[in-house]
């Protein structure tokens, strides 16, 4: 096993068990459920968006290590970001996971979430990695509307 693959494996294991982002927010402005029918992964994403900034985010749910780690890494990345910046990060992550963006310089914006790049070579796991990001995209589209 090479060192990059060891780092990837360690990061997935660590983030999938990280309790920091796995909680309910006291005053979410948006709540969105996501489900991956192909494997049964489920998450509920909660956002607190104020003045067009994602002030806080959290998730609850069950799923494989990849879906849980991806959700946690995503939250670390978007907390404190503008909604516009968050949407650009979603698009970049989706292009990376689909294998459309491979340039390390471009992927620096994703910080630790860029470690999930190798999932683009595992078609069965792509939906796992994308679950929280697609849920976030839906949540932001509804953000500012009545909470569901």
NULUMTI-114859 format. One record per residue (C-alpha): residue in three letters; x, y, z. Coordinates in steps of 0.02 Angstrom, whole numbers, padded with zeros to 5 digits, always signed. Example, Ala and Ser with C-alpha at 12.3 -4.5 7.8 and 13.67 -1.06 7.14 Angstrom:
<nodes>
ALA+00615-00225+00390/SER+00684-00053+00357/
</nodes>
This chain:
<nodes>
UNK+00000+00000+00000/UNK+00073+00168-00047/UNK+00074+00316+00072/UNK-00063+00412-00022/UNK-00180+00265-00012/UNK-00138+00244+00173/UNK-00177+00428+00204/UNK-00342+00409+00109/UNK-00390+00254+00209/UNK-00343+00336+00374/UNK-00438+00497+00332/UNK-00596+00401+00283/UNK-00590+00298+00443/UNK-00555+00451+00552/UNK-00687+00564+00475/UNK-00821+00429+00466/UNK-00811+00415+00657/UNK-00786+00602+00692/UNK-00929+00657+00808/UNK-00897+00844+00784/UNK-01013+00866+00634/UNK-01135+00727+00680/UNK-01266+00818+00784/UNK-01424+00922+00774/UNK-01409+01111+00757/UNK-01502+01213+00889/UNK-01580+01331+00759/UNK-01565+01263+00582/UNK-01634+01372+00443/UNK-01640+01223+00326/UNK-01653+01035+00344/UNK-01638+00914+00198/UNK-01642+00724+00192/UNK-01536+00627+00070/UNK-01547+00442+00027/UNK-01444+00329-00083/UNK-01562+00188-00135/UNK-01422+00084-00211/UNK-01341+00053-00042/UNK-01463+00120+00089/UNK-01357+00265+00152/UNK-01463+00403+00229/UNK-01419+00574+00296/UNK-01511+00723+00362/UNK-01415+00882+00333/UNK-01451+01036+00438/UNK-01390+01210+00391/UNK-01392+01377+00477/UNK-01381+01505+00338/UNK-01381+01689+00387/UNK-01343+01838+00277/UNK-01297+01721+00133/UNK-01164+01631+00237/UNK-01166+01450+00295/UNK-01134+01488+00478/UNK-01152+01309+00536/UNK-01194+01138+00468/UNK-01216+00963+00537/UNK-01282+00793+00488/UNK-01359+00638+00561/UNK-01393+00472+00481/UNK-01320+00304+00439/UNK-01213+00240+00299/UNK-01047+00172+00244/UNK-00883+00250+00297/UNK-00866+00342+00130/UNK-01035+00429+00141/UNK-01009+00476+00323/UNK-00831+00538+00296/UNK-00882+00636+00141/UNK-01021+00723+00240/UNK-00903+00769+00381/UNK-00766+00832+00264/UNK-00896+00933+00168/UNK-00958+01017+00326/UNK-00781+01062+00379/UNK-00756+01142+00209/UNK-00918+01242+00195/UNK-00935+01308+00372/UNK-00913+01498+00363/UNK-00921+01504+00173/UNK-01040+01611+00071/UNK-01182+01518-00014/UNK-01106+01564-00183/UNK-00935+01493-00134/UNK-01018+01338-00063/UNK-01108+01307-00228/UNK-00943+01322-00323/UNK-00863+01196-00203/UNK-01009+01076-00233/UNK-00983+01089-00421/UNK-00795+01063-00404/UNK-00817+00910-00291/UNK-00944+00835-00412/UNK-00826+00861-00560/UNK-00683+00783-00461/UNK-00783+00629-00411/UNK-00839+00605-00591/UNK-00656+00612-00645/UNK-00678+00775-00744/UNK-00555+00874-00636/UNK-00389+00795-00590/UNK-00272+00945-00575/UNK-00203+00952-00398/UNK-00194+01142-00405/UNK-00379+01156-00446/UNK-00424+01030-00311/UNK-00331+01125-00173/UNK-00492+01223-00145/UNK-00572+01063-00081/UNK-00441+01046+00056/UNK-00455+00874+00141/UNK-00608+00828+00037/UNK-00489+00813-00112/UNK-00427+00651-00031/UNK-00587+00571-00096/UNK-00528+00594-00276/UNK-00481+00410-00293/UNK-00665+00364-00275/UNK-00686+00420-00455/UNK-00604+00253-00498/UNK-00733+00156-00396/UNK-00900+00177-00486/UNK-00998+00084-00353/UNK-00939+00208-00220/UNK-00966+00372-00316/UNK-01147+00388-00256/UNK-01089+00362-00077/UNK-00966+00506-00089/UNK-01091+00619-00178/UNK-01239+00590-00060/UNK-01204+00732+00060/UNK-01150+00852-00078/UNK-01310+00823-00177/UNK-01411+00843-00018/UNK-01319+01007+00016/UNK-01358+01066-00160/UNK-01545+01033-00132/UNK-01539+01116+00039/UNK-01459+01274-00031/UNK-01588+01281-00170/UNK-01723+01280-00035/UNK-01626+01391+00084/UNK-01721+01547+00132/UNK-01885+01460+00098/UNK-01987+01380+00236/UNK-01892+01242+00327/UNK-01942+01064+00283/
</nodes>
